[in-house]
């Protein structure tokens, strides 16, 4: 079993089992995925007996199984192949014995039965083991003899050849030679079968000779490595490799060439800006590795230098470079870098570090206020190397003061500070905003922001809307206006009747957080003018646009006057009245409801509608001699108004007699 499927091979006594006319080797894969391999013998012979090994191999490993086949018969030994072995190693020789049963198996060398010492081991199955093989002791012919229990014996022999591997005499280079000297080293192969090939490696790679490095083979067993002029590049581990038919051996020795220091990176004059971090590179080559020391002059013209000690802001790196964090003005000066390693003279170089200051604003933000119409002074003061140039921006847009007469920019400089002042004459609301002052020199730039608020009266309330109109109240709403850069104190509402020019304007004061108001106690059906104001501590805004509004009407408030009721017949009543005395012009009467019911009854009034131009009406269809309650109620489009006081009256019991009607049919005359 296995994935991928294993490859299976058969062997006996380290020789592969070969197909023949009597032996067949084959394999197949079963239904469950197992590889089954077999060896079939036809007409098996005693020669076929022995140990058989099955080896299964795939990408993931190797599995081995072996078994013994015993074929009954006289002892027989298969022919054995000669062996070649490298001296100093161990060898295992198997005797391929067939037949069964076998009484004993022996080994001989030169008529002497083995083992001859502790290096030899002979096992009952005929295996011979020789440890640490030597040419003089072990090379020769070996004979394996097998004797069966039937008394018959068989023999086979083989020749064991022992090869001698190369042996290199240890060598070494002189201790710590200096650059420029000459030296050599010889690789001698003191033992080993010829032919021997000698090659050289440098740090594991094949060595290529050059003008200062030669390889001279002295003879077939010796090679010399010659350095005419030692250089640091020659420092390496050199390996002599000797090979023959038996083995490949090597011996290595390190060469370390000491060299005086020389510059890899030599520092030069450098200019940096304050507040930045910088690395002063100073690196030297040499062996041993040079040690770098940093020094700084005590003055501009002084030849005295003090050693720099690493601290929180200044550190020396492993490679010799000097790091300065948050550079300050006092870091300026002359620096010396020294490199030495004890070989030759110490080297040193001096360079100048110049520290420059970019513009810096100590105060990054300022807010100032000014009343509208007054002058505003916006000031920027920058530290840094001169000359410093200034640019002004308003709300992130370029600002050209020369294009506007109300603006001027003045720039002055003294020992420490360069000053730029933007002057705005007669400020207006449009001057409010964020002003940025940018300072630049050859070493950098910095920004400062100034917020200018121009204080003035607020705008009048905007987006005024009429939200509700009733007969005696009006509701308004509005949006908050620009406050003049000052907190609003209040809103004011002015209102008056449209036609009443003599009447004083009514005023209503509101809280500054209000956005709506209801004005009450107005007259119905009256046109009013409304005006709104906003006010802060600078002053009151201009009035808003006039908002004209006519109040709604209402039901008549006064009942009809002088209601009179008179019985005219037993079935009718005559009702008369006068119009309400007050506010009739505000109610716009449309008519009257004249109601009647039997006096003391719980029934509702029965109404008759009369138009406003008629103040007399006759109620008919009444019962004779009955007492009635009569009321009169005015109405308009808003509804019915106040009801008059009840008038109690009784219809006539009987209708009055009709007047006599005299008709003349004829006339006569007589004269006496």
LINURSUL-V551808 format. One record per residue. RES is the residue in three letters. PHI is phi as a letter, one per 30 degrees, with the letter a starting at -180 (NA if undefined). D_CENTER is the distance of its C-alpha to the mean C-alpha in Angstrom with 2 decimals. Layout:
RES|PHI|D_CENTER / RES|PHI|D_CENTER
This chain:
UNK|NA|51.94 / UNK|l|48.59 / UNK|b|45.66 / UNK|d|46.16 / UNK|e|49.91 / UNK|d|51.69 / UNK|c|54.27 / UNK|c|57.55 / UNK|b|60.26 / UNK|c|63.65 / UNK|b|65.48 / UNK|b|68.58 / UNK|h|69.20 / UNK|i|66.18 / UNK|c|67.71 / UNK|d|66.19 / UNK|d|68.29 / UNK|c|69.61 / UNK|d|70.88 / UNK|b|74.65 / UNK|d|77.54 / UNK|c|77.47 / UNK|b|73.79 / UNK|b|70.92 / UNK|c|67.19 / UNK|a|64.81 / UNK|a|61.82 / UNK|a|60.21 / UNK|c|57.25 / UNK|d|58.15 / UNK|d|56.83 / UNK|d|54.47 / UNK|i|52.88 / UNK|d|54.95 / UNK|d|56.38 / UNK|c|60.08 / UNK|c|61.94 / UNK|b|65.72 / UNK|b|68.66 / UNK|c|71.98 / UNK|c|75.35 / UNK|c|78.51 / UNK|h|81.76 / UNK|d|80.05 / UNK|b|81.83 / UNK|e|81.98 / UNK|d|80.09 / UNK|d|77.06 / UNK|d|76.80 / UNK|k|74.17 / UNK|c|70.48 / UNK|c|68.00 / UNK|b|64.19 / UNK|c|61.56 / UNK|b|58.08 / UNK|c|55.05 / UNK|b|51.99 / UNK|b|48.58 / UNK|d|45.15 / UNK|c|44.47 / UNK|l|47.68 / UNK|b|51.47 / UNK|b|54.00 / UNK|b|57.74 / UNK|b|60.85 / UNK|b|64.47 / UNK|a|67.91 / UNK|c|71.57 / UNK|c|74.12 / UNK|c|77.70 / UNK|c|80.44 / UNK|d|83.88 / UNK|l|86.20 / UNK|d|87.38 / UNK|d|84.89 / UNK|b|83.46 / UNK|b|80.87 / UNK|d|78.82 / UNK|d|78.83 / UNK|c|76.16 / UNK|d|74.26 / UNK|d|74.45 / UNK|b|71.41 / UNK|c|69.84 / UNK|b|67.85 / UNK|d|66.22 / UNK|e|67.98 / UNK|j|66.34 / UNK|c|64.67 / UNK|c|65.89 / UNK|b|67.62 / UNK|c|68.31 / UNK|b|71.29 / UNK|c|72.06 / UNK|c|75.62 / UNK|d|75.51 / UNK|c|78.40 / UNK|c|79.66 / UNK|j|82.39 / UNK|a|82.89 / UNK|d|83.86 / UNK|c|83.38 / UNK|d|85.30 / UNK|a|83.49 / UNK|b|81.50 / UNK|b|82.10 / UNK|b|80.90 / UNK|b|83.09 / UNK|b|82.60 / UNK|i|85.75 / UNK|i|88.00 / UNK|c|86.20 / UNK|d|84.51 / UNK|c|80.93 / UNK|d|79.29 / UNK|c|80.55 / UNK|a|78.10 / UNK|d|74.88 / UNK|d|72.87 / UNK|c|74.47 / UNK|b|73.77 / UNK|c|75.71 / UNK|c|74.57 / UNK|e|76.86 / UNK|d|75.00 / UNK|j|76.03 / UNK|d|72.79 / UNK|c|73.36 / UNK|c|70.68 / UNK|b|71.18 / UNK|c|68.77 / UNK|h|68.12 / UNK|d|70.23 / UNK|b|72.45 / UNK|d|74.42 / UNK|d|77.74 / UNK|d|77.61 / UNK|c|76.11 / UNK|d|76.67 / UNK|l|79.51 / UNK|c|80.78 / UNK|c|79.97 / UNK|c|82.11 / UNK|c|81.07 / UNK|b|83.99 / UNK|b|83.86 / UNK|b|86.85 / UNK|d|87.15 / UNK|d|89.15 / UNK|d|91.71 / UNK|j|92.51 / UNK|d|91.23 / UNK|b|88.88 / UNK|b|86.60 / UNK|b|84.98 / UNK|b|82.29 / UNK|b|81.08 / UNK|b|78.19 / UNK|c|77.66 / UNK|c|74.81 / UNK|c|73.77 / UNK|c|71.75 / UNK|c|69.60 / UNK|c|68.97 / UNK|d|65.37 / UNK|d|64.90 / UNK|b|64.80 / UNK|c|63.34 / UNK|d|64.82 / UNK|e|62.09 / UNK|b|61.43 / UNK|a|59.35 / UNK|d|58.59 / UNK|d|59.90 / UNK|d|57.79 / UNK|h|55.37 / UNK|d|57.16 / UNK|d|56.29 / UNK|e|55.03 / UNK|j|58.01 / UNK|d|60.33 / UNK|c|61.84 / UNK|a|61.61 / UNK|a|62.13 / UNK|b|61.86 / UNK|c|63.93 / UNK|c|63.01 / UNK|c|66.19 / UNK|c|66.45 / UNK|d|69.22 / UNK|a|69.56 / UNK|k|68.77 / UNK|d|70.39 / UNK|d|70.61 / UNK|d|69.21 / UNK|c|66.30 / UNK|c|63.45 / UNK|c|61.61 / UNK|b|58.22 / UNK|c|55.84 / UNK|c|52.07 / UNK|c|49.80 / UNK|h|46.67 / UNK|i|47.14 / UNK|c|47.65 / UNK|e|51.02 / UNK|d|52.55 / UNK|c|53.56 / UNK|d|56.35 / UNK|b|56.11 / UNK|d|58.39 / UNK|c|57.94 / UNK|b|57.74 / UNK|b|60.55 / UNK|c|61.33 / UNK|c|65.09 / UNK|d|66.47 / UNK|d|69.67 / UNK|a|70.94 / UNK|d|69.69 / UNK|c|68.67 / UNK|a|67.28 / UNK|b|64.55 / UNK|c|63.83 / UNK|c|60.61 / UNK|c|61.55 / UNK|c|59.32 / UNK|d|61.21 / UNK|a|58.71 / UNK|d|55.94 / UNK|b|52.49 / UNK|e|49.14 / UNK|d|48.02 / UNK|d|50.85 / UNK|d|49.15 / UNK|a|48.37 / UNK|c|49.72 / UNK|c|52.71 / UNK|b|53.89 / UNK|c|57.32 / UNK|c|57.37 / UNK|c|60.79 / UNK|b|61.38 / UNK|b|64.44 / UNK|d|65.26 / UNK|d|64.68 / UNK|a|61.27 / UNK|c|58.71 / UNK|b|58.35 / UNK|b|56.66 / UNK|b|56.71 / UNK|b|54.14 / UNK|b|54.42 / UNK|d|51.88 / UNK|c|52.74 / UNK|c|51.13 / UNK|c|52.16 / UNK|d|51.92 / UNK|b|51.06 / UNK|d|51.15 / UNK|d|47.93 / UNK|b|46.94 / UNK|d|43.97 / UNK|c|40.87 / UNK|b|38.97 / UNK|c|41.29 / UNK|d|39.77 / UNK|b|40.81 / UNK|e|40.83 / UNK|b|37.43 / UNK|c|36.33 / UNK|b|33.17 / UNK|c|32.02 / UNK|d|32.01 / UNK|i|28.85 / UNK|d|27.23 / UNK|c|27.19 / UNK|b|29.30 / UNK|c|30.60 / UNK|c|34.34 / UNK|d|34.88 / UNK|b|38.21 / UNK|b|38.76 / UNK|b|42.10 / UNK|c|43.37 / UNK|l|46.33 / UNK|b|47.55 / UNK|e|47.25 / UNK|e|43.86 / UNK|d|44.61 / UNK|c|43.57 / UNK|c|42.07 / UNK|b|43.13 / UNK|c|41.93 / UNK|b|44.30 / UNK|b|44.36 / UNK|d|47.48 / UNK|d|48.99 / UNK|a|49.74 / UNK|d|49.61 / UNK|c|53.05 / UNK|d|53.24 / UNK|c|53.64 / UNK|d|52.60 / UNK|b|49.20 / UNK|c|47.53 / UNK|d|45.29 / UNK|d|41.63 / UNK|c|40.47 / UNK|d|36.78 / UNK|b|35.19 / UNK|d|32.00 / UNK|c|31.60 / UNK|b|33.47 / UNK|b|33.14 / UNK|c|34.85 / UNK|d|32.77 / UNK|d|34.29 / UNK|d|34.84 / UNK|j|36.83 / UNK|d|34.47 / UNK|c|34.33 / UNK|c|31.10 / UNK|b|31.45 / UNK|c|28.64 / UNK|h|28.88 / UNK|e|31.93 / UNK|c|34.84 / UNK|d|37.98 / UNK|d|40.14 / UNK|d|38.30 / UNK|d|40.22 / UNK|l|43.23 / UNK|c|44.63 / UNK|c|43.10 / UNK|c|44.86 / UNK|c|43.35 / UNK|c|45.84 / UNK|b|45.59 / UNK|b|48.26 / UNK|b|48.86 / UNK|i|52.60 / UNK|c|53.53 / UNK|i|55.17 / UNK|d|54.42 / UNK|d|51.30 / UNK|c|49.49 / UNK|a|47.93 / UNK|b|46.60 / UNK|b|46.19 / UNK|b|43.76 / UNK|c|42.82 / UNK|c|39.49 / UNK|c|39.39 / UNK|c|37.04 / UNK|c|36.40 / UNK|c|35.01 / UNK|d|32.72 / UNK|d|33.31 / UNK|b|32.12 / UNK|c|32.58 / UNK|d|33.24 / UNK|c|32.74 / UNK|d|29.67 / UNK|b|30.59 / UNK|b|33.96 / UNK|c|35.21 / UNK|b|38.81 / UNK|b|41.09 / UNK|a|44.32 / UNK|d|46.87 / UNK|e|47.24 / UNK|j|49.89 / UNK|d|49.46 / UNK|c|48.09 / UNK|c|44.53 / UNK|c|43.74 / UNK|c|40.14 / UNK|c|40.05 / UNK|b|37.57 / UNK|b|38.54 / UNK|c|36.63 / UNK|c|37.25 / UNK|k|36.99 / UNK|d|39.03 / UNK|c|41.28 / UNK|d|41.52 / UNK|c|38.71 / UNK|c|38.26 / UNK|c|36.96 / UNK|b|35.45 / UNK|c|35.27 / UNK|b|32.95 / UNK|b|33.26 / UNK|h|30.34 / UNK|i|28.42 / UNK|c|31.39 / UNK|e|33.82 / UNK|b|36.85 / UNK|c|40.27 / UNK|d|42.72 / UNK|d|45.65 / UNK|d|45.53 / UNK|b|46.33 / UNK|d|49.47 / UNK|d|48.10 / UNK|c|45.55 / UNK|b|46.22 / UNK|b|44.09 / UNK|c|45.76 / UNK|b|44.40 / UNK|b|46.16 / UNK|b|45.59 / UNK|b|47.17 / UNK|d|46.79 / UNK|c|43.35 / UNK|b|41.88 / UNK|c|41.54 / UNK|c|41.78 / UNK|b|41.05 / UNK|b|42.42 / UNK|c|41.93 / UNK|c|44.92 / UNK|c|45.04 / UNK|d|48.59 / UNK|h|49.47 / UNK|d|45.99 / UNK|b|45.20 / UNK|e|42.58 / UNK|d|40.73 / UNK|d|40.17 / UNK|d|37.72 / UNK|l|34.09 / UNK|c|31.61 / UNK|c|33.13 / UNK|c|31.17 / UNK|c|33.20 / UNK|c|31.76 / UNK|c|33.61 / UNK|b|33.57 / UNK|b|35.50 / UNK|d|35.38 / UNK|c|32.84 / UNK|l|30.13 / UNK|a|29.67 / UNK|a|28.81 / UNK|b|28.62 / UNK|b|30.35 / UNK|c|30.23 / UNK|b|33.34 / UNK|c|33.57 / UNK|c|37.03 / UNK|c|38.48 / UNK|c|41.87 / UNK|d|43.76 / UNK|a|46.23 / UNK|d|47.81 / UNK|d|45.63 / UNK|d|45.89 / UNK|d|48.11 / UNK|e|46.57 / UNK|b|45.26 / UNK|h|45.12 / UNK|d|48.14 / UNK|b|48.98 / UNK|d|52.10 / UNK|c|50.90 / UNK|a|54.34 / UNK|b|58.02 / UNK|b|60.84 / UNK|d|64.49 / UNK|b|64.00 / UNK|a|60.23 / UNK|b|57.45 / UNK|c|53.60 / UNK|b|51.21 / UNK|b|47.41 / UNK|a|45.37 / UNK|c|41.95 / UNK|d|41.06 / UNK|d|42.03 / UNK|e|40.59 / UNK|d|41.63 / UNK|i|42.62 / UNK|i|39.83 / UNK|b|41.81 / UNK|d|41.74 / UNK|d|44.28 / UNK|c|47.32 / UNK|a|48.87 / UNK|c|49.77 / UNK|b|53.44 / UNK|c|55.18 / UNK|c|58.60 / UNK|a|60.84 / UNK|a|64.51 / UNK|d|66.86 / UNK|d|67.08 / UNK|c|70.88 / UNK|c|71.42 / UNK|d|71.17 / UNK|d|73.07 / UNK|d|70.98 / UNK|d|68.52 / UNK|d|64.81 / UNK|d|63.20 / UNK|b|59.98 / UNK|b|57.24 / UNK|c|54.66 / UNK|b|51.20 / UNK|d|48.24 / UNK|d|45.34 / UNK|c|42.90 / UNK|d|45.24 / UNK|b|44.50 / UNK|a|47.64 / UNK|a|51.28 / UNK|c|54.48 / UNK|c|57.75 / UNK|c|60.73 / UNK|i|64.55 / UNK|c|64.94 / UNK|c|67.98 / UNK|d|67.86 / UNK|h|68.35 / UNK|b|67.69 / UNK|d|65.57 / UNK|b|63.35 / UNK|c|61.22 / UNK|c|57.89 / UNK|b|55.95 / UNK|c|52.71 / UNK|b|51.64 / UNK|c|48.64 / UNK|b|49.31 / UNK|b|47.43 / UNK|d|48.96 / UNK|d|49.46 / UNK|l|51.59 / UNK|c|52.07 / UNK|d|50.58 / UNK|d|52.75 / UNK|d|54.03 / UNK|d|52.22 / UNK|d|54.00 / UNK|d|57.00 / UNK|c|56.37 / UNK|d|59.76 / UNK|b|60.16 / UNK|c|63.31 / UNK|d|63.53 / UNK|d|64.45 / UNK|d|67.98 / UNK|b|69.25 / UNK|d|72.12 / UNK|e|75.52 / UNK|d|75.79 / UNK|c|79.66 / UNK|d|82.24 / UNK|d|85.19 / UNK|c|88.16 / UNK|h|91.90 / UNK|d|91.60 / UNK|b|95.16 / UNK|b|96.32 / UNK|b|99.87 / UNK|d|101.47 / UNK|c|103.19 / UNK|b|104.39 / UNK|d|104.13 / UNK|b|101.04 / UNK|b|99.33 / UNK|b|97.82 / UNK|c|97.31 / UNK|c|94.08 / UNK|b|93.49 / UNK|a|90.90 / UNK|c|89.44 / UNK|d|85.80 / UNK|e|83.48 / UNK|d|84.39 / UNK|c|80.91 / UNK|h|77.61 / UNK|d|78.90 / UNK|d|77.26 / UNK|c|73.83 / UNK|c|74.36 / UNK|h|75.78 / UNK|e|78.10 / UNK|c|78.46 / UNK|l|81.36 / UNK|b|82.74 / UNK|c|82.87 / UNK|c|86.45 / UNK|c|86.49 / UNK|b|89.37 / UNK|a|90.10 / UNK|d|93.05 / UNK|d|93.32 / UNK|i|91.94 / UNK|d|90.13 / UNK|d|86.56 / UNK|d|86.04 / UNK|d|83.68 / UNK|d|85.04 / UNK|c|86.04 / UNK|c|84.74 / UNK|b|86.08 / UNK|d|83.97 / UNK|b|85.63 / UNK|d|84.19 / UNK|d|83.77 / UNK|d|86.82 / UNK|c|89.26 / UNK|c|90.18 / UNK|b|92.92 / UNK|b|92.73 / UNK|c|95.20 / UNK|c|94.16 / UNK|b|96.27 / UNK|i|96.74 / UNK|c|97.38 / UNK|d|99.73 / UNK|d|103.11 / UNK|i|103.77 / UNK|c|100.21 / UNK|c|98.14 / UNK|b|94.74 / UNK|c|91.73 / UNK|b|90.48 / UNK|b|87.21 / UNK|b|85.70 / UNK|b|81.87 / UNK|d|80.30 / UNK|b|77.14 / UNK|b|74.71 / UNK|d|71.53 / UNK|d|69.57 / UNK|k|72.06 / UNK|d|75.27 / UNK|c|76.19 / UNK|d|78.47 / UNK|c|81.56 / UNK|d|85.01 / UNK|d|87.22 / UNK|d|89.19 / UNK|c|92.74 / UNK|c|95.24 / UNK|b|98.06 / UNK|c|100.52 / UNK|d|101.69 / UNK|d|105.45 / UNK|d|107.51 / UNK|b|109.60 / UNK|d|109.32 / UNK|d|111.88 / UNK|d|114.89 / UNK|d|114.61 / UNK|d|116.86 / UNK|d|120.40 / UNK|c|120.63 / UNK|c|124.19 / UNK|c|125.10 / UNK|c|128.40 / UNK|d|129.98 / UNK|a|133.22 / UNK|b|135.27 / UNK|b|139.11 / UNK|b|141.20 / UNK|b|144.85 / UNK|c|147.11 / UNK|c|149.67
